[in-house]
Amino acid sequence: SRLLYWVLMKIGVALQRGFVEFRPQYLDKIPIAAPDVKQKRVLEDIARRGMLEGYESIKADLNETIYRLYGLTEEEIRIVEGAE
């Protein structure tokens, strides 16, 4: 999701040409939300559709679902999406 990428960019080590280095110890810093039953079903559906249709077809649904799962505000979403 876009949120995961944003978090990884914040905790990784910046390299040349826009690349970022990720190490296993960075994974401890990633907050993992536990979806409820309904959210889990939605995520499973998105994953199935993604396998059949490709990432581009589901990325908006995935990002919206992840934002809701983590309880992001509209302002936080704009930050993650680079609008600010």
DRENPA-3360 file (N, C-alpha, C; in nm, 2 decimals, always signed):
BEGIN
1 = SRLLYWVL = +0.08/-0.12/+0.00/+0.00/+0.00/+0.00/+0.09/+0.12/+0.00 ~ +0.03/+0.23/-0.04/+0.10/+0.36/-0.04/+0.15/+0.40/+0.11 ~ +0.06/+0.36/+0.21/+0.10/+0.40/+0.34/+0.23/+0.32/+0.39 ~ +0.23/+0.19/+0.35/+0.35/+0.11/+0.39/+0.48/+0.17/+0.32 ~ +0.47/+0.21/+0.19/+0.58/+0.27/+0.12/+0.62/+0.40/+0.19 ~ +0.52/+0.48/+0.23/+0.55/+0.61/+0.29/+0.63/+0.58/+0.43 ~ +0.58/+0.48/+0.50/+0.65/+0.45/+0.63/+0.79/+0.40/+0.60 ~ +0.81/+0.31/+0.51/+0.94/+0.26/+0.47/+1.04/+0.37/+0.43;
9 = MKIGVALQ = +0.99/+0.47/+0.36/+1.07/+0.58/+0.31/+1.11/+0.67/+0.43 ~ +1.03/+0.67/+0.54/+1.07/+0.75/+0.66/+1.17/+0.68/+0.75 ~ +1.17/+0.54/+0.75/+1.26/+0.47/+0.84/+1.38/+0.41/+0.77 ~ +1.38/+0.41/+0.64/+1.49/+0.35/+0.56/+1.61/+0.45/+0.55 ~ +1.72/+0.41/+0.50/+1.84/+0.49/+0.48/+1.84/+0.53/+0.34 ~ +1.84/+0.67/+0.31/+1.84/+0.72/+0.18/+1.97/+0.69/+0.11 ~ +1.96/+0.64/-0.02/+2.08/+0.62/-0.10/+2.07/+0.71/-0.22 ~ +2.17/+0.70/-0.31/+2.17/+0.78/-0.43/+2.06/+0.75/-0.52;
17 = RGFVEFRP = +2.02/+0.85/-0.60/+1.92/+0.83/-0.71/+1.78/+0.79/-0.66 ~ +1.75/+0.83/-0.54/+1.62/+0.81/-0.48/+1.59/+0.67/-0.43 ~ +1.69/+0.59/-0.42/+1.68/+0.45/-0.36/+1.68/+0.46/-0.21 ~ +1.62/+0.36/-0.14/+1.62/+0.36/+0.00/+1.67/+0.22/+0.04 ~ +1.75/+0.21/+0.14/+1.80/+0.08/+0.19/+1.71/+0.04/+0.31 ~ +1.66/-0.08/+0.31/+1.58/-0.14/+0.42/+1.66/-0.25/+0.48 ~ +1.66/-0.26/+0.61/+1.72/-0.36/+0.68/+1.62/-0.43/+0.77 ~ +1.64/-0.56/+0.81/+1.55/-0.63/+0.89/+1.51/-0.56/+1.02;
25 = QYLDKIPI = +1.60/-0.49/+1.08/+1.57/-0.42/+1.21/+1.47/-0.30/+1.19 ~ +1.45/-0.26/+1.07/+1.35/-0.15/+1.04/+1.21/-0.21/+1.05 ~ +1.19/-0.34/+1.03/+1.06/-0.40/+1.03/+1.00/-0.39/+1.17 ~ +1.08/-0.38/+1.28/+1.03/-0.37/+1.41/+0.96/-0.24/+1.43 ~ +0.99/-0.14/+1.35/+0.93/+0.00/+1.36/+0.80/+0.01/+1.29 ~ +0.76/-0.09/+1.21/+0.64/-0.07/+1.13/+0.52/-0.12/+1.22 ~ +0.42/-0.02/+1.24/+0.30/-0.06/+1.31/+0.21/-0.15/+1.23 ~ +0.17/-0.26/+1.29/+0.09/-0.36/+1.22/-0.05/-0.35/+1.28;
33 = AAPDVKQK = -0.15/-0.31/+1.20/-0.29/-0.31/+1.24/-0.35/-0.44/+1.23 ~ -0.44/-0.48/+1.32/-0.51/-0.61/+1.31/-0.65/-0.58/+1.26 ~ -0.68/-0.62/+1.13/-0.81/-0.60/+1.08/-0.92/-0.68/+1.15 ~ -1.04/-0.62/+1.16/-1.15/-0.70/+1.21/-1.20/-0.80/+1.10 ~ -1.30/-0.88/+1.13/-1.35/-0.98/+1.03/-1.39/-0.91/+0.90 ~ -1.46/-0.81/+0.91/-1.51/-0.74/+0.78/-1.39/-0.68/+0.70 ~ -1.30/-0.62/+0.77/-1.18/-0.56/+0.70/-1.10/-0.67/+0.64 ~ -1.09/-0.78/+0.71/-1.01/-0.90/+0.66/-1.07/-0.95/+0.53;
41 = RVLEDIAR = -1.21/-0.96/+0.52/-1.27/-1.00/+0.40/-1.25/-0.91/+0.29 ~ -1.26/-0.78/+0.32/-1.23/-0.68/+0.21/-1.09/-0.69/+0.16 ~ -0.99/-0.70/+0.25/-0.85/-0.72/+0.21/-0.83/-0.84/+0.13 ~ -0.90/-0.95/+0.17/-0.88/-1.08/+0.09/-0.94/-1.06/-0.05 ~ -1.06/-0.99/-0.06/-1.12/-0.97/-0.19/-1.03/-0.88/-0.28 ~ -0.97/-0.78/-0.22/-0.87/-0.70/-0.30/-0.75/-0.78/-0.34 ~ -0.70/-0.86/-0.26/-0.59/-0.95/-0.30/-0.62/-1.04/-0.41 ~ -0.74/-1.10/-0.40/-0.79/-1.19/-0.51/-0.80/-1.12/-0.64;
49 = RGMLEGYE = -0.86/-1.00/-0.64/-0.88/-0.92/-0.76/-0.74/-0.88/-0.81 ~ -0.65/-0.84/-0.72/-0.51/-0.81/-0.77/-0.44/-0.92/-0.84 ~ -0.46/-1.04/-0.79/-0.39/-1.15/-0.85/-0.45/-1.18/-0.99 ~ -0.58/-1.15/-1.01/-0.64/-1.17/-1.14/-0.62/-1.06/-1.24 ~ -0.63/-0.94/-1.18/-0.64/-0.82/-1.27/-0.51/-0.73/-1.26 ~ -0.42/-0.75/-1.17/-0.30/-0.67/-1.15/-0.32/-0.56/-1.05 ~ -0.20/-0.51/-1.01/-0.20/-0.41/-0.90/-0.27/-0.28/-0.94 ~ -0.25/-0.24/-1.06/-0.31/-0.11/-1.10/-0.46/-0.11/-1.09;
57 = SIKADLNE = -0.52/-0.22/-1.10/-0.67/-0.23/-1.10/-0.72/-0.22/-0.95 ~ -0.64/-0.25/-0.85/-0.68/-0.25/-0.71/-0.62/-0.15/-0.62 ~ -0.52/-0.08/-0.67/-0.44/+0.01/-0.58/-0.52/+0.11/-0.51 ~ -0.62/+0.17/-0.58/-0.70/+0.28/-0.51/-0.78/+0.21/-0.40 ~ -0.85/+0.10/-0.42/-0.92/+0.03/-0.32/-0.83/-0.02/-0.21 ~ -0.71/-0.07/-0.24/-0.62/-0.11/-0.13/-0.58/+0.01/-0.05 ~ -0.54/+0.12/-0.11/-0.50/+0.23/-0.03/-0.61/+0.29/+0.06 ~ -0.73/+0.30/+0.00/-0.84/+0.35/+0.08/-0.87/+0.26/+0.20;
65 = TIYRLYGL = -0.87/+0.13/+0.18/-0.90/+0.03/+0.28/-0.79/+0.04/+0.39 ~ -0.66/+0.05/+0.35/-0.55/+0.06/+0.45/-0.56/+0.19/+0.53 ~ -0.60/+0.30/+0.46/-0.61/+0.43/+0.53/-0.72/+0.41/+0.64 ~ -0.83/+0.35/+0.61/-0.94/+0.33/+0.71/-0.90/+0.24/+0.82 ~ -0.82/+0.13/+0.78/-0.78/+0.04/+0.88/-0.69/+0.11/+0.99 ~ -0.61/+0.20/+0.94/-0.52/+0.27/+1.04/-0.58/+0.40/+1.09 ~ -0.70/+0.43/+1.05/-0.77/+0.54/+1.10/-0.71/+0.68/+1.06 ~ -0.66/+0.69/+0.95/-0.60/+0.81/+0.90/-0.70/+0.92/+0.88;
73 = TEEEIRIV = -0.67/+1.04/+0.91/-0.76/+1.16/+0.88/-0.73/+1.20/+0.74 ~ -0.82/+1.29/+0.69/-0.80/+1.34/+0.55/-0.67/+1.41/+0.54 ~ -0.63/+1.48/+0.64/-0.50/+1.55/+0.64/-0.39/+1.46/+0.63 ~ -0.39/+1.35/+0.71/-0.28/+1.25/+0.71/-0.28/+1.18/+0.57 ~ -0.39/+1.15/+0.51/-0.39/+1.09/+0.38/-0.33/+1.18/+0.28 ~ -0.36/+1.31/+0.28/-0.29/+1.41/+0.19/-0.14/+1.41/+0.21 ~ -0.10/+1.40/+0.33/+0.05/+1.39/+0.36/+0.11/+1.27/+0.30 ~ +0.05/+1.15/+0.32/+0.10/+1.02/+0.27/+0.10/+1.03/+0.11;
81 = EGAE = +0.00/+1.09/+0.06/-0.01/+1.09/-0.09/+0.07/+1.20/-0.15 ~ +0.14/+1.28/-0.07/+0.23/+1.38/-0.12/+0.16/+1.51/-0.16 ~ +0.03/+1.53/-0.11/-0.04/+1.66/-0.15/+0.01/+1.77/-0.06 ~ +0.09/+1.75/+0.04/+0.14/+1.86/+0.13/+0.29/+1.85/+0.13;
% end
